[in-house]
């Protein structure tokens, strides 16, 4: 099994005070990802990039393909180690799902991958992250369902509050659907790692 490596881009020393929290979160999260997701062959790179971090946490994660995770941090923020752990387990789920159905393509793929990653966060940390705890408006749900298998789509619209859609809607909608599916089948987010998106979000002619 290939290694999971941690690199901290810190030649300026701006992340020095966060090094203990980074090390603790990485050790815990990588071991758990190996155990539950069979994760391997992943480089995790921490960078000081405030503009790419979630403002409320001072941490943000991005998965590039199936082998590279970048964790952006706001070095000036007071960062709770729990948010680093939550970010890492979320991104580890993405990295391993990229080796199966993938995380992009259609909007349904994105809802599925984000919903399952959030569900994995909840299973590990005991609570879903704040950004998926938004009210689901009927009009936005209807619009999302009508757009599941249409191209193109804008991630910023569905997840980050652009074009009038509630910020965090995509995370909340994906999480709600994935959690209901997992609960009804007594399965975990790890066991649903490679479930196809159309099992979670049926096409209109399959419903």
N, C-alpha and C positions, 0 to 999 in steps of 0.2 A: 504494500500500500504506500502510495506516495505521500510526502509530508504536507502539512499545512504550515506555511512559513509566515512569520510576522516581521514586517519592516516598518520602522518609524522614520519618516523623512524629517530629520530634526537637526540639521547642521547649524541652524541659527539658535538652537536651544529653547525655542519658544514653547515646546511641548514638555520641557523637563519636569514641571510640577505635575504633569498628568501621567508620567511614565508608570508609576506604581498601579494606577487604576487601569491603564491600558494593558499592562502585563497580566493583572489579575483577571480582567474581563476576557482577554484573549485565551488564556490558559483554560478557563472554565468553558468558554463557548466552543473552542476548537475541540476539546475533549468530548463535549456533549454532541457536537455535530458529527464527530467520528462514530460515536455510539449509536445515535438515532438515525442519522442520514447516510451513514457509510461515506462521509465526506473525506476527500483526499485530493491531493494535487491542486491546492489553492494557495495563492499568494495574497496576503492581506497587507495592504499598505496604508498607514496612517499619515495624514497630511494636515498641516495647519492651513485651513481654507474656510474662514468664517462665512463667506457668502454661500458656500455649499452646504452648510450645516443647518439643521432644523433649529430655528431661533429659540424655541422653548427648551431645547435640550443642549444646544451647543455641539451637537453631533449629527452627522448625516451619513448615510451609507449608499454606495452605488456598486452594482455588480456589472462587470464588463465581461460578457461571455461566461464560460463555465469555470474559469481558472483564476480570475483576478477580482478582488474586492478592494475598493478604496473607501476608507473611512475618513471623512472630512471633519475636522474639529475646529472650534473657535477657541484658540488657546487662551484668550482673555476671559473666557466664561468660567463660572464655577460649575464644573461638570460632574454630575453624579455617575459613579461607575456603573450603576444599573442601566443607564441610557446607552453606555458603550456595549454592555452585554446584550441589551435588547436589539440594538442595531446589528451587531454581529450575527446573532442567531437568525435574524430576518434575512440578512444577506447570504448566509450559508445555505439557507433553504433555496434562495434564488439560484445560487451557483449550481446546486445539484439538480434543480428542476431544469436548468438550461441544458443538461445532458439528456433530458427526456423530451417532454412536449415543448419546452422553451417558455420564455416569459413575454415575448412580444408577438408581432404579427397582427392579429386582430385584437380589437378591444376586449373580447372575451378572454383571450390569453392573458392580457394584462390584469383584468379583474381576478382571474383565477390565481395567477402567480402572487399577486399582492395579498389577496384574501387568505391564501394558504400560508404565506410568510407571516402575516399578522397573527393568524391562528397559532402558528408555531411559537411566536413570541409569547402569546398568552399561556400556552402549555408550559413554557420554560420559566417565565417570570411570575406567573400567577394572575396576571391582569393584561387586558389588551392595551395597546398604547393609546395615548390621548387622541392622536390624529385620526383614529377610526371611530371615535365616539361622537359622531355627529348624527343629527336627526335625518332620516331618509325621507325626503319629500316624494310624494306619489308622482308628481310630474317629472322629477329628475330620474326616478326609477324607470318610468315608462320610456323616457327618452333614451336611457342607457340600454334598456332591453331592445329597443328598436335599432340601436347602433352596434350591437354586439359583433356582427359579422360584416360590417360595412367598413370600407377603406376610403380615404385615410382617416385617422383620428389623431387628436392632439392630447398628449398625456397631461399637459398643463391644464387643459380644460377640465378633465375628469378627476384629477388628483390634487391640483394646486390652486383651484379657485379662479381660473381664467374663464372668460366668456360667460360670466354670471352663474356658473355651477358652484355649489357650496364647496368651500375648501375642505378637502378630505373625503369628499363624497365617494370617490373610487375605492378608497381603503375601506370605508364603512360598508359600502354595498358588497364589495368582494368578500369582506370578512363575514357579513351576515349570511350570505349565501353559502360560503364554504363551511361555516360553523354549523349551520342547519343540516347540511349534507353529511358532515362528519358525525354529528350527534345522532342522526337518524340511522346511521350504519355502524355506530360504535367504533369509529376509526379515528386515528390521530392525523395531524398534519403531516407527520413523517410517513405514515402508511398511505397517505394520499399524494405523496410527492410527485408521482407520474400520472395521476388521474388526468384524462383528457379534458380540455376546457368545455367541450360540448356536453360532458356528463354533468357538469356543474351549471352550465348556462346553455340549455338546449336551444337549438335553432328553432325558429318560428314554426317550421313545418314538422318538427319532432315533438312539439308540445301538444 
